[in-house]
Amino acid sequence: MTTSVTIIGAGLGGLTLARVLHVHGIPATVYEADPSPLARPQGGMLDIHAHNGQLALRDAGLLDEFRGLVLTGRQALRVLEQDGTVVHDIPDDGTGGRPEVLRGDLRKLLLDSLPAGTVRWGHKVTGVRALGEGRHEVTFADGGTVVTGLLVGADGAWSRVRPLLSDAAPAYTGTSIIDTFLYDSDTRHPAAAKAVGGGSMVAPGQNREIFAHREKGDTLHAYVSVTEPLEWFAAIDFTDADAATTRIAREFAGWAPELTSLITETDIPPTVRPLFTLPTEHRWHRVPGATLLGDAAHLAPPNGEGANLAMLDGAELGMALAAHPGDVEAALVAYERELFPRAPQAHVMGGDGGPEGVDMGFENATADDILKALGEQDR
């Protein structure tokens, strides 16, 4: 295959694709809107599953390096009632299939595995148009353009590439996440640290949920789930951190103070992240020279599968291109044949992922629901 692959988006899916292509000697260029790898935070913890994310890392030749990033003990799970009662306290015995890593560390591993210059930073896509015969032109914010014989949209929920293939647009799920950080928690926030434990903690409720994860050291990263329309959140002034945390905490009146402290004691201003989704059965007719992966293809509510599926998409697309040298369309047909049925299955799976890789997505669930979902995911 001589066609260079143009990948839009340097997230985990796009980088996995670039890495697998590199392993097979296929040239690729990744265009990313961010001006640098460290331009913005990369999110929190990810549980990388044995049945998808780890398979992708195997195909990328990075499974051993990945194991060096795993944070020991972080698969521990605590389920608490709203009054702070511990319903389940499951230790990390090292046998689970969802080892935890920081998203930023995993992204750096992928970036470091690519030849210098593979990722072109500061290239925000403003338009894409078909030129015929499977060729496409991509236009960037600085006025530059690139023409490619194979265009891959790995550019997330608001993909600029998706309109080439599909009229689908993300829809608000009805739920938003407010994330907070508590630093030096063992000494400065001991009650919250004890509630969370050594791994993750979830406290479910009716249209309200608090989930938290212990990241490196004693940093707690909390995700507060609130089911309300977008207008409800727009009425809160998130530029006033104190007022915003007070308003959100009011929604958890009567909950145990060690839980609400994950809101009120945040060491950074709270950030609200509305959750969006594409239709469960989202698919498209074959468009010569273009395809999608990750959230651009199958954006779903948080359930622990998003990052894992994006990486698997990237790996499988790379493997399909390697298996069909000189026949891009045959590779894309093979890739999409596997992609389309996989995504709807993931929509209904439970787990511990989310907008930053760590929201449980278990609003209104009981403790037994949570344990059942996690047990099914580990099979």
VEXDOGU-946602 format. One record per residue (C-alpha): y, x, z; residue in three letters; residue number from 1. Coordinates in nm, 4 decimals. Layout:
REM VEXDOGU-946602
@y=Y	x=X	z=Z	residuo=ala	num=NUM
...
//
This chain:
REM VEXDOGU-946602
@y=0.0000	x=0.0000	z=0.0000	residuo=met	num=1
@y=0.3349	x=0.1474	z=-0.1052	residuo=thr	num=2
@y=0.5674	x=-0.1376	z=-0.0045	residuo=thr	num=3
@y=0.7753	x=-0.0429	z=0.2986	residuo=ser	num=4
@y=0.7738	x=-0.3115	z=0.5652	residuo=val	num=5
@y=1.1083	x=-0.4365	z=0.6965	residuo=thr	num=6
@y=1.0848	x=-0.5695	z=1.0513	residuo=ile	num=7
@y=1.3742	x=-0.7603	z=1.2075	residuo=ile	num=8
@y=1.3731	x=-0.7244	z=1.5854	residuo=gly	num=9
@y=1.2711	x=-0.4390	z=1.8156	residuo=ala	num=10
@y=1.0982	x=-0.6494	z=2.0769	residuo=gly	num=11
@y=0.7400	x=-0.5939	z=2.1820	residuo=leu	num=12
@y=0.5957	x=-0.7765	z=1.8809	residuo=gly	num=13
@y=0.8009	x=-0.5974	z=1.6191	residuo=gly	num=14
@y=0.7404	x=-0.2585	z=1.7788	residuo=leu	num=15
@y=0.3659	x=-0.3204	z=1.8046	residuo=thr	num=16
@y=0.3594	x=-0.4016	z=1.4341	residuo=leu	num=17
@y=0.5550	x=-0.0854	z=1.3533	residuo=ala	num=18
@y=0.3187	x=0.1237	z=1.5662	residuo=arg	num=19
@y=-0.0014	x=-0.0167	z=1.4099	residuo=val	num=20
@y=0.1450	x=0.0373	z=1.0635	residuo=leu	num=21
@y=0.2316	x=0.3956	z=1.1583	residuo=his	num=22
@y=-0.1247	x=0.4550	z=1.2774	residuo=val	num=23
@y=-0.2447	x=0.3461	z=0.9332	residuo=his	num=24
@y=0.0113	x=0.5464	z=0.7394	residuo=gly	num=25
@y=0.2176	x=0.2479	z=0.6248	residuo=ile	num=26
@y=0.5957	x=0.3005	z=0.6290	residuo=pro	num=27
@y=0.8101	x=0.0530	z=0.8201	residuo=ala	num=28
@y=1.1689	x=0.0196	z=0.9358	residuo=thr	num=29
@y=1.2776	x=-0.1916	z=1.2323	residuo=val	num=30
@y=1.6324	x=-0.3321	z=1.2394	residuo=tyr	num=31
@y=1.7653	x=-0.4274	z=1.5835	residuo=glu	num=32
@y=2.0967	x=-0.5896	z=1.6769	residuo=ala	num=33
@y=2.1292	x=-0.4035	z=2.0070	residuo=asp	num=34
@y=2.3288	x=-0.0811	z=1.9705	residuo=pro	num=35
@y=2.0776	x=0.1227	z=2.1706	residuo=ser	num=36
@y=1.7466	x=0.0878	z=2.3586	residuo=pro	num=37
@y=1.9301	x=0.0585	z=2.6908	residuo=leu	num=38
@y=2.2069	x=-0.1743	z=2.5764	residuo=ala	num=39
@y=2.0807	x=-0.4574	z=2.7968	residuo=arg	num=40
@y=1.8185	x=-0.5164	z=3.0664	residuo=pro	num=41
@y=1.4709	x=-0.5660	z=2.9262	residuo=gln	num=42
@y=1.3490	x=-0.8117	z=3.1838	residuo=gly	num=43
@y=1.0987	x=-0.8002	z=3.4613	residuo=gly	num=44
@y=0.7235	x=-0.7862	z=3.5023	residuo=met	num=45
@y=0.4662	x=-0.8661	z=3.2370	residuo=leu	num=46
@y=0.1008	x=-0.9371	z=3.2941	residuo=asp	num=47
@y=-0.0816	x=-0.7908	z=2.9946	residuo=ile	num=48
@y=-0.4003	x=-0.9830	z=2.9312	residuo=his	num=49
@y=-0.7371	x=-0.8386	z=2.8372	residuo=ala	num=50
@y=-0.7912	x=-1.0992	z=2.5644	residuo=his	num=51
@y=-0.4708	x=-1.0455	z=2.3662	residuo=asn	num=52
@y=-0.2045	x=-0.7995	z=2.4829	residuo=gly	num=53
@y=-0.4519	x=-0.5248	z=2.5676	residuo=gln	num=54
@y=-0.6312	x=-0.5767	z=2.2360	residuo=leu	num=55
@y=-0.3007	x=-0.5162	z=2.0613	residuo=ala	num=56
@y=-0.2443	x=-0.1957	z=2.2568	residuo=leu	num=57
@y=-0.5951	x=-0.0831	z=2.1658	residuo=arg	num=58
@y=-0.5187	x=-0.1318	z=1.7958	residuo=asp	num=59
@y=-0.1947	x=0.0589	z=1.8494	residuo=ala	num=60
@y=-0.3858	x=0.3492	z=2.0061	residuo=gly	num=61
@y=-0.1873	x=0.3174	z=2.3288	residuo=leu	num=62
@y=-0.4284	x=0.1595	z=2.5746	residuo=leu	num=63
@y=-0.4722	x=0.4724	z=2.7876	residuo=asp	num=64
@y=-0.0966	x=0.5317	z=2.8036	residuo=glu	num=65
@y=-0.0477	x=0.1666	z=2.8976	residuo=phe	num=66
@y=-0.2823	x=0.2030	z=3.1931	residuo=arg	num=67
@y=-0.0533	x=0.4733	z=3.3252	residuo=gly	num=68
@y=0.2292	x=0.2184	z=3.3459	residuo=leu	num=69
@y=0.0388	x=-0.0391	z=3.5502	residuo=val	num=70
@y=0.1855	x=-0.1112	z=3.8935	residuo=leu	num=71
@y=-0.1014	x=-0.1186	z=4.1409	residuo=thr	num=72
@y=-0.1341	x=-0.4271	z=4.3563	residuo=gly	num=73
@y=0.0975	x=-0.6495	z=4.1561	residuo=arg	num=74
@y=-0.1768	x=-0.8943	z=4.0551	residuo=gln	num=75
@y=-0.1733	x=-1.0230	z=4.4116	residuo=ala	num=76
@y=-0.0687	x=-1.3882	z=4.4244	residuo=leu	num=77
@y=0.0639	x=-1.6041	z=4.7054	residuo=arg	num=78
@y=0.1128	x=-1.9814	z=4.6783	residuo=val	num=79
@y=0.3472	x=-2.1320	z=4.9353	residuo=leu	num=80
@y=0.4413	x=-2.4844	z=5.0280	residuo=glu	num=81
@y=0.8092	x=-2.5712	z=5.0412	residuo=gln	num=82
@y=0.8082	x=-2.5305	z=5.4182	residuo=asp	num=83
@y=0.6821	x=-2.1726	z=5.3804	residuo=gly	num=84
@y=0.3188	x=-2.2452	z=5.4644	residuo=thr	num=85
@y=0.0919	x=-2.0043	z=5.2800	residuo=val	num=86
@y=-0.1662	x=-2.2114	z=5.0933	residuo=val	num=87
@y=-0.3376	x=-1.9261	z=4.9120	residuo=his	num=88
@y=-0.3058	x=-1.5507	z=4.9512	residuo=asp	num=89
@y=-0.5103	x=-1.3734	z=4.6852	residuo=ile	num=90
@y=-0.5118	x=-0.9917	z=4.7000	residuo=pro	num=91
@y=-0.5192	x=-0.7633	z=4.3987	residuo=asp	num=92
@y=-0.8704	x=-0.6205	z=4.4158	residuo=asp	num=93
@y=-0.8398	x=-0.4404	z=4.0838	residuo=gly	num=94
@y=-1.0823	x=-0.6676	z=3.9007	residuo=thr	num=95
@y=-0.8323	x=-0.9039	z=3.7379	residuo=gly	num=96
@y=-0.7627	x=-0.9053	z=3.3656	residuo=gly	num=97
@y=-0.3824	x=-0.9191	z=3.3906	residuo=arg	num=98
@y=-0.2450	x=-0.5810	z=3.5042	residuo=pro	num=99
@y=0.1301	x=-0.5850	z=3.5602	residuo=glu	num=100
@y=0.3874	x=-0.3551	z=3.4011	residuo=val	num=101
@y=0.7624	x=-0.3610	z=3.3621	residuo=leu	num=102
@y=0.8673	x=-0.4895	z=3.0218	residuo=arg	num=103
@y=1.1141	x=-0.2040	z=2.9826	residuo=gly	num=104
@y=0.8443	x=0.0570	z=3.0486	residuo=asp	num=105
@y=0.6126	x=-0.1017	z=2.7928	residuo=leu	num=106
@y=0.8889	x=-0.1205	z=2.5340	residuo=arg	num=107
@y=0.9724	x=0.2457	z=2.5913	residuo=lys	num=108
@y=0.6068	x=0.3384	z=2.5412	residuo=leu	num=109
@y=0.6097	x=0.1647	z=2.2034	residuo=leu	num=110
@y=0.9430	x=0.3162	z=2.1023	residuo=leu	num=111
@y=0.8320	x=0.6663	z=2.1951	residuo=asp	num=112
@y=0.5175	x=0.6240	z=1.9851	residuo=ser	num=113
@y=0.7168	x=0.5756	z=1.6638	residuo=leu	num=114
@y=0.8606	x=0.8435	z=1.4354	residuo=pro	num=115
@y=1.2292	x=0.9184	z=1.4890	residuo=ala	num=116
@y=1.4486	x=0.6881	z=1.2849	residuo=gly	num=117
@y=1.1978	x=0.4035	z=1.2613	residuo=thr	num=118
@y=1.4302	x=0.1762	z=1.4597	residuo=val	num=119
@y=1.7800	x=0.1289	z=1.3220	residuo=arg	num=120
@y=1.9988	x=0.0231	z=1.6137	residuo=trp	num=121
@y=2.3179	x=-0.1797	z=1.5829	residuo=gly	num=122
@y=2.1978	x=-0.3792	z=1.2820	residuo=his	num=123
@y=2.2709	x=-0.7435	z=1.3565	residuo=lys	num=124
@y=2.1383	x=-0.9682	z=1.0809	residuo=val	num=125
@y=2.3841	x=-1.2257	z=0.9508	residuo=thr	num=126
@y=2.1932	x=-1.3552	z=0.6497	residuo=gly	num=127
@y=1.8715	x=-1.3382	z=0.4530	residuo=val	num=128
@y=1.8135	x=-1.4585	z=0.0978	residuo=arg	num=129
@y=1.5233	x=-1.4645	z=-0.1435	residuo=ala	num=130
@y=1.5569	x=-1.2643	z=-0.4640	residuo=leu	num=131
@y=1.2338	x=-1.3812	z=-0.6233	residuo=gly	num=132
@y=0.8915	x=-1.2221	z=-0.6718	residuo=glu	num=133
@y=0.8500	x=-1.1734	z=-0.2976	residuo=gly	num=134
@y=1.1663	x=-0.9657	z=-0.2546	residuo=arg	num=135
@y=1.4388	x=-1.0463	z=-0.0027	residuo=his	num=136
@y=1.7854	x=-0.9197	z=0.0773	residuo=glu	num=137
@y=1.8958	x=-0.8835	z=0.4379	residuo=val	num=138
@y=2.2681	x=-0.8692	z=0.5193	residuo=thr	num=139
@y=2.4008	x=-0.7113	z=0.8392	residuo=phe	num=140
@y=2.7179	x=-0.7740	z=1.0387	residuo=ala	num=141
@y=2.8718	x=-0.4483	z=0.9177	residuo=asp	num=142
@y=2.8400	x=-0.5647	z=0.5569	residuo=gly	num=143
@y=2.5420	x=-0.3457	z=0.4752	residuo=gly	num=144
@y=2.2345	x=-0.4819	z=0.3016	residuo=thr	num=145
@y=1.8725	x=-0.3874	z=0.2475	residuo=val	num=146
@y=1.6256	x=-0.5202	z=-0.0089	residuo=val	num=147
@y=1.2592	x=-0.5351	z=0.0862	residuo=thr	num=148
@y=0.9260	x=-0.6364	z=-0.0615	residuo=gly	num=149
@y=0.7897	x=-0.7420	z=0.2790	residuo=leu	num=150
@y=1.0130	x=-0.8994	z=0.5428	residuo=leu	num=151
@y=0.8855	x=-0.9782	z=0.8931	residuo=val	num=152
@y=1.0878	x=-1.1896	z=1.1334	residuo=gly	num=153
@y=1.0175	x=-1.0575	z=1.4820	residuo=ala	num=154
@y=1.3631	x=-1.1647	z=1.5959	residuo=asp	num=155
@y=1.2846	x=-1.4186	z=1.8630	residuo=gly	num=156
@y=1.3801	x=-1.7782	z=1.9334	residuo=ala	num=157
@y=1.6902	x=-1.7842	z=1.7153	residuo=trp	num=158
@y=1.5349	x=-1.5964	z=1.4259	residuo=ser	num=159
@y=1.7496	x=-1.5346	z=1.1195	residuo=arg	num=160
@y=1.4343	x=-1.4957	z=0.9122	residuo=val	num=161
@y=1.2676	x=-1.8246	z=1.0113	residuo=arg	num=162
@y=1.4840	x=-2.0455	z=0.7816	residuo=pro	num=163
@y=1.3241	x=-1.8720	z=0.4827	residuo=leu	num=164
@y=0.9927	x=-2.0254	z=0.5815	residuo=leu	num=165
@y=1.0598	x=-2.3265	z=0.8007	residuo=ser	num=166
@y=1.3205	x=-2.5884	z=0.8879	residuo=asp	num=167
@y=1.2061	x=-2.5939	z=1.2516	residuo=ala	num=168
@y=1.4645	x=-2.5176	z=1.5192	residuo=ala	num=169
@y=1.4183	x=-2.4553	z=1.8917	residuo=pro	num=170
@y=1.4596	x=-2.7561	z=2.1204	residuo=ala	num=171
@y=1.5557	x=-2.7474	z=2.4871	residuo=tyr	num=172
@y=1.2564	x=-2.8049	z=2.7135	residuo=thr	num=173
@y=1.4612	x=-2.9756	z=2.9834	residuo=gly	num=174
@y=1.4209	x=-2.6836	z=3.2232	residuo=thr	num=175
@y=1.6313	x=-2.3752	z=3.2866	residuo=ser	num=176
@y=1.5632	x=-2.0634	z=3.4900	residuo=ile	num=177
@y=1.8123	x=-1.8962	z=3.7232	residuo=ile	num=178
@y=1.7102	x=-1.5391	z=3.7945	residuo=asp	num=179
@y=1.8186	x=-1.3280	z=4.0899	residuo=thr	num=180
@y=1.7471	x=-0.9796	z=4.2258	residuo=phe	num=181
@y=1.7097	x=-0.8690	z=4.5860	residuo=leu	num=182
@y=1.7153	x=-0.4898	z=4.6248	residuo=tyr	num=183
@y=1.5734	x=-0.2875	z=4.9149	residuo=asp	num=184
@y=1.4066	x=-0.6087	z=5.0201	residuo=ser	num=185
@y=1.1808	x=-0.4667	z=5.2903	residuo=asp	num=186
@y=1.4828	x=-0.3529	z=5.4915	residuo=thr	num=187
@y=1.7668	x=-0.5781	z=5.3682	residuo=arg	num=188
@y=1.5776	x=-0.9009	z=5.2955	residuo=his	num=189
@y=1.2654	x=-0.8823	z=5.5162	residuo=pro	num=190
@y=1.1945	x=-1.2569	z=5.5342	residuo=ala	num=191
@y=1.1977	x=-1.2929	z=5.1574	residuo=ala	num=192
@y=0.9925	x=-0.9755	z=5.1167	residuo=ala	num=193
@y=0.7277	x=-1.1051	z=5.3569	residuo=lys	num=194
@y=0.7123	x=-1.4397	z=5.1751	residuo=ala	num=195
@y=0.6636	x=-1.2753	z=4.8360	residuo=val	num=196
@y=0.4122	x=-1.0164	z=4.9522	residuo=gly	num=197
@y=0.2959	x=-0.7298	z=4.7364	residuo=gly	num=198
@y=0.2673	x=-0.9106	z=4.4036	residuo=gly	num=199
@y=0.3893	x=-1.2524	z=4.2986	residuo=ser	num=200
@y=0.4681	x=-1.5708	z=4.4858	residuo=met	num=201
@y=0.5095	x=-1.9255	z=4.3603	residuo=val	num=202
@y=0.6369	x=-2.2270	z=4.5513	residuo=ala	num=203
@y=0.6028	x=-2.5372	z=4.3292	residuo=pro	num=204
@y=0.7925	x=-2.8609	z=4.3655	residuo=gly	num=205
@y=0.9002	x=-3.1771	z=4.1855	residuo=gln	num=206
@y=1.1179	x=-3.0504	z=3.8982	residuo=asn	num=207
@y=1.2071	x=-2.7531	z=4.1154	residuo=arg	num=208
@y=1.0175	x=-2.4248	z=4.1580	residuo=glu	num=209
@y=1.0748	x=-2.0812	z=4.3039	residuo=ile	num=210
@y=0.8785	x=-1.7876	z=4.1697	residuo=phe	num=211
@y=0.9281	x=-1.4262	z=4.2667	residuo=ala	num=212
@y=0.7687	x=-1.0944	z=4.1845	residuo=his	num=213
@y=0.7804	x=-0.7563	z=4.3514	residuo=arg	num=214
@y=0.8807	x=-0.5022	z=4.0910	residuo=glu	num=215
@y=0.8930	x=-0.1243	z=4.1432	residuo=lys	num=216
@y=0.9469	x=-0.0242	z=4.5035	residuo=gly	num=217
@y=1.0787	x=-0.3116	z=4.7086	residuo=asp	num=218
@y=1.2872	x=-0.4906	z=4.4454	residuo=thr	num=219
@y=1.2290	x=-0.8649	z=4.4337	residuo=leu	num=220
@y=1.2980	x=-1.0473	z=4.1093	residuo=his	num=221
@y=1.3172	x=-1.4237	z=4.1603	residuo=ala	num=222
@y=1.3061	x=-1.6996	z=3.9005	residuo=tyr	num=223
@y=1.4344	x=-2.0355	z=4.0157	residuo=val	num=224
@y=1.3266	x=-2.3219	z=3.7926	residuo=ser	num=225
@y=1.5392	x=-2.6378	z=3.7754	residuo=val	num=226
@y=1.4679	x=-2.9302	z=3.5430	residuo=thr	num=227
@y=1.8019	x=-3.0796	z=3.4429	residuo=glu	num=228
@y=1.9907	x=-3.1371	z=3.1144	residuo=pro	num=229
@y=2.2038	x=-2.8562	z=2.9745	residuo=leu	num=230
@y=2.5176	x=-3.0445	z=3.0752	residuo=glu	num=231
@y=2.4135	x=-3.0183	z=3.4389	residuo=trp	num=232
@y=2.4136	x=-2.6400	z=3.4200	residuo=phe	num=233
@y=2.7349	x=-2.6333	z=3.2160	residuo=ala	num=234
@y=2.9116	x=-2.7992	z=3.5082	residuo=ala	num=235
@y=2.8313	x=-2.4995	z=3.7320	residuo=ile	num=236
@y=3.0695	x=-2.2035	z=3.7169	residuo=asp	num=237
@y=2.8277	x=-1.9106	z=3.6965	residuo=phe	num=238
@y=3.1227	x=-1.6703	z=3.6830	residuo=thr	num=239
@y=3.1722	x=-1.7554	z=4.0526	residuo=asp	num=240
@y=2.8517	x=-1.6080	z=4.1929	residuo=ala	num=241
@y=2.8932	x=-1.7445	z=4.5454	residuo=asp	num=242
@y=2.9684	x=-2.0960	z=4.4285	residuo=ala	num=243
@y=2.6820	x=-2.0889	z=4.1790	residuo=ala	num=244
@y=2.4218	x=-1.9720	z=4.4302	residuo=thr	num=245
@y=2.5423	x=-2.2295	z=4.6814	residuo=thr	num=246
@y=2.5136	x=-2.5066	z=4.4215	residuo=arg	num=247
@y=2.1643	x=-2.4033	z=4.3121	residuo=ile	num=248
@y=2.0459	x=-2.3597	z=4.6704	residuo=ala	num=249
@y=2.1555	x=-2.7172	z=4.7414	residuo=arg	num=250
@y=1.8770	x=-2.8317	z=4.5091	residuo=glu	num=251
@y=1.6287	x=-2.6738	z=4.7501	residuo=phe	num=252
@y=1.7619	x=-2.8327	z=5.0682	residuo=ala	num=253
@y=1.4867	x=-2.8546	z=5.3272	residuo=gly	num=254
@y=1.2861	x=-2.5668	z=5.1824	residuo=trp	num=255
@y=1.2008	x=-2.2763	z=5.4102	residuo=ala	num=256
@y=1.4866	x=-2.0251	z=5.4543	residuo=pro	num=257
@y=1.2650	x=-1.7357	z=5.3465	residuo=glu	num=258
@y=1.2330	x=-1.9151	z=5.0110	residuo=leu	num=259
@y=1.5949	x=-2.0223	z=4.9668	residuo=thr	num=260
@y=1.7064	x=-1.6712	z=5.0595	residuo=ser	num=261
@y=1.5709	x=-1.5660	z=4.7199	residuo=leu	num=262
@y=1.8657	x=-1.7653	z=4.5860	residuo=ile	num=263
@y=2.1372	x=-1.7149	z=4.8445	residuo=thr	num=264
@y=2.0829	x=-1.3440	z=4.9135	residuo=glu	num=265
@y=2.0844	x=-1.2282	z=4.5518	residuo=thr	num=266
@y=2.2392	x=-0.8834	z=4.5035	residuo=asp	num=267
@y=2.3562	x=-0.9654	z=4.1507	residuo=ile	num=268
@y=2.5309	x=-1.2721	z=4.0101	residuo=pro	num=269
@y=2.2741	x=-1.5383	z=3.9203	residuo=pro	num=270
@y=2.2022	x=-1.5800	z=3.5496	residuo=thr	num=271
@y=2.0949	x=-1.9090	z=3.3954	residuo=val	num=272
@y=1.8459	x=-1.9041	z=3.1067	residuo=arg	num=273
@y=1.7732	x=-2.2339	z=2.9319	residuo=pro	num=274
@y=1.4179	x=-2.2560	z=2.7999	residuo=leu	num=275
@y=1.3564	x=-2.3623	z=2.4404	residuo=phe	num=276
@y=1.0454	x=-2.4302	z=2.2372	residuo=thr	num=277
@y=0.9329	x=-2.4810	z=1.8785	residuo=leu	num=278
@y=0.6946	x=-2.7630	z=1.7841	residuo=pro	num=279
@y=0.3446	x=-2.6925	z=1.9120	residuo=thr	num=280
@y=0.1942	x=-2.7122	z=1.5627	residuo=glu	num=281
@y=0.4696	x=-2.5085	z=1.3981	residuo=his	num=282
@y=0.3550	x=-2.3583	z=1.0695	residuo=arg	num=283
@y=0.4854	x=-2.3091	z=0.7175	residuo=trp	num=284
@y=0.3707	x=-2.2891	z=0.3572	residuo=his	num=285
@y=0.3069	x=-1.9383	z=0.2323	residuo=arg	num=286
@y=0.6328	x=-1.7749	z=0.1240	residuo=val	num=287
@y=0.5752	x=-1.4609	z=-0.0856	residuo=pro	num=288
@y=0.6918	x=-1.1437	z=0.0849	residuo=gly	num=289
@y=0.7867	x=-1.2922	z=0.4232	residuo=ala	num=290
@y=0.6294	x=-1.3986	z=0.7527	residuo=thr	num=291
@y=0.7041	x=-1.4367	z=1.1251	residuo=leu	num=292
@y=0.5586	x=-1.3231	z=1.4544	residuo=leu	num=293
@y=0.6137	x=-1.3803	z=1.8244	residuo=gly	num=294
@y=0.8766	x=-1.6287	z=1.9394	residuo=asp	num=295
@y=1.0119	x=-1.6540	z=1.5850	residuo=ala	num=296
@y=0.6779	x=-1.8107	z=1.4923	residuo=ala	num=297
@y=0.5618	x=-1.9952	z=1.8034	residuo=his	num=298
@y=0.8250	x=-2.0148	z=2.0765	residuo=leu	num=299
@y=0.6627	x=-2.1917	z=2.3719	residuo=ala	num=300
@y=0.7520	x=-2.2876	z=2.7282	residuo=pro	num=301
@y=0.6888	x=-2.0074	z=2.9782	residuo=pro	num=302
@y=0.3165	x=-1.9743	z=3.0465	residuo=asn	num=303
@y=0.2418	x=-1.6039	z=3.0499	residuo=gly	num=304
@y=0.1389	x=-1.5832	z=2.6862	residuo=glu	num=305
@y=0.4643	x=-1.5099	z=2.5015	residuo=gly	num=306
@y=0.4759	x=-1.1299	z=2.5154	residuo=ala	num=307
@y=0.0988	x=-1.1006	z=2.4864	residuo=asn	num=308
@y=0.0889	x=-1.3190	z=2.1763	residuo=leu	num=309
@y=0.3818	x=-1.1370	z=2.0162	residuo=ala	num=310
@y=0.2004	x=-0.8064	z=2.0565	residuo=met	num=311
@y=-0.1248	x=-0.9523	z=1.9249	residuo=leu	num=312
@y=0.0625	x=-1.1006	z=1.6279	residuo=asp	num=313
@y=0.2122	x=-0.7605	z=1.5507	residuo=gly	num=314
@y=-0.1192	x=-0.5817	z=1.5797	residuo=ala	num=315
@y=-0.3082	x=-0.8351	z=1.3685	residuo=glu	num=316
@y=-0.0431	x=-0.8344	z=1.0977	residuo=leu	num=317
@y=-0.0531	x=-0.4562	z=1.0900	residuo=gly	num=318
@y=-0.4320	x=-0.4547	z=1.0704	residuo=met	num=319
@y=-0.4288	x=-0.7159	z=0.7920	residuo=ala	num=320
@y=-0.1858	x=-0.5060	z=0.5867	residuo=leu	num=321
@y=-0.4026	x=-0.1998	z=0.6403	residuo=ala	num=322
@y=-0.7127	x=-0.3954	z=0.5330	residuo=ala	num=323
@y=-0.5517	x=-0.5156	z=0.2082	residuo=his	num=324
@y=-0.3875	x=-0.2062	z=0.0557	residuo=pro	num=325
@y=-0.1763	x=-0.2972	z=-0.2435	residuo=gly	num=326
@y=-0.2089	x=-0.6746	z=-0.1853	residuo=asp	num=327
@y=0.0630	x=-0.7959	z=0.0486	residuo=val	num=328
@y=-0.0024	x=-1.1629	z=-0.0181	residuo=glu	num=329
@y=-0.3724	x=-1.1366	z=0.0664	residuo=ala	num=330
@y=-0.2751	x=-0.9677	z=0.3940	residuo=ala	num=331
@y=-0.0219	x=-1.2375	z=0.4813	residuo=leu	num=332
@y=-0.2680	x=-1.5168	z=0.3999	residuo=val	num=333
@y=-0.5282	x=-1.3547	z=0.6265	residuo=ala	num=334
@y=-0.2745	x=-1.3034	z=0.9054	residuo=tyr	num=335
@y=-0.1342	x=-1.6562	z=0.8990	residuo=glu	num=336
@y=-0.4826	x=-1.8086	z=0.8841	residuo=arg	num=337
@y=-0.5454	x=-1.6606	z=1.2302	residuo=glu	num=338
@y=-0.1901	x=-1.7061	z=1.3587	residuo=leu	num=339
@y=-0.1513	x=-2.0808	z=1.3101	residuo=phe	num=340
@y=-0.4416	x=-2.2084	z=1.5240	residuo=pro	num=341
@y=-0.3832	x=-1.9468	z=1.7949	residuo=arg	num=342
@y=-0.0327	x=-2.0571	z=1.8892	residuo=ala	num=343
@y=-0.1093	x=-2.4239	z=1.9794	residuo=pro	num=344
@y=-0.3864	x=-2.3082	z=2.2123	residuo=gln	num=345
@y=-0.1400	x=-2.0825	z=2.3925	residuo=ala	num=346
@y=0.1043	x=-2.3707	z=2.4457	residuo=his	num=347
@y=-0.1360	x=-2.5347	z=2.6895	residuo=val	num=348
@y=-0.2549	x=-2.2245	z=2.8733	residuo=met	num=349
@y=-0.1332	x=-2.1474	z=3.2239	residuo=gly	num=350
@y=-0.0315	x=-1.8074	z=3.3516	residuo=gly	num=351
@y=0.2408	x=-1.5941	z=3.4996	residuo=asp	num=352
@y=0.4825	x=-1.5113	z=3.2242	residuo=gly	num=353
@y=0.8223	x=-1.6466	z=3.1262	residuo=gly	num=354
@y=1.1614	x=-1.5841	z=2.9701	residuo=pro	num=355
@y=1.1512	x=-1.2364	z=3.1220	residuo=glu	num=356
@y=0.7770	x=-1.2259	z=3.1402	residuo=gly	num=357
@y=0.7467	x=-1.3538	z=3.4924	residuo=val	num=358
@y=0.8078	x=-1.7250	z=3.5316	residuo=asp	num=359
@y=0.4932	x=-1.9120	z=3.6266	residuo=met	num=360
@y=0.5829	x=-2.2287	z=3.4380	residuo=gly	num=361
@y=0.4083	x=-2.4431	z=3.7003	residuo=phe	num=362
@y=0.6753	x=-2.7013	z=3.7748	residuo=glu	num=363
@y=0.5193	x=-3.0082	z=3.9449	residuo=asn	num=364
@y=0.1832	x=-2.8275	z=3.9762	residuo=ala	num=365
@y=-0.0252	x=-2.8262	z=4.2892	residuo=thr	num=366
@y=-0.1656	x=-2.5082	z=4.4383	residuo=ala	num=367
@y=-0.5083	x=-2.5972	z=4.2978	residuo=asp	num=368
@y=-0.3559	x=-2.6481	z=3.9511	residuo=asp	num=369
@y=-0.2094	x=-2.2993	z=3.9664	residuo=ile	num=370
@y=-0.5334	x=-2.1364	z=4.0753	residuo=leu	num=371
@y=-0.7314	x=-2.3227	z=3.8091	residuo=lys	num=372
@y=-0.4909	x=-2.2157	z=3.5351	residuo=ala	num=373
@y=-0.5044	x=-1.8534	z=3.6428	residuo=leu	num=374
@y=-0.8816	x=-1.8649	z=3.6650	residuo=gly	num=375
@y=-0.9114	x=-2.0033	z=3.3118	residuo=glu	num=376
@y=-0.6790	x=-1.7347	z=3.1794	residuo=gln	num=377
@y=-0.8895	x=-1.4554	z=3.3273	residuo=asp	num=378
@y=-1.2073	x=-1.5682	z=3.1543	residuo=arg	num=379
//
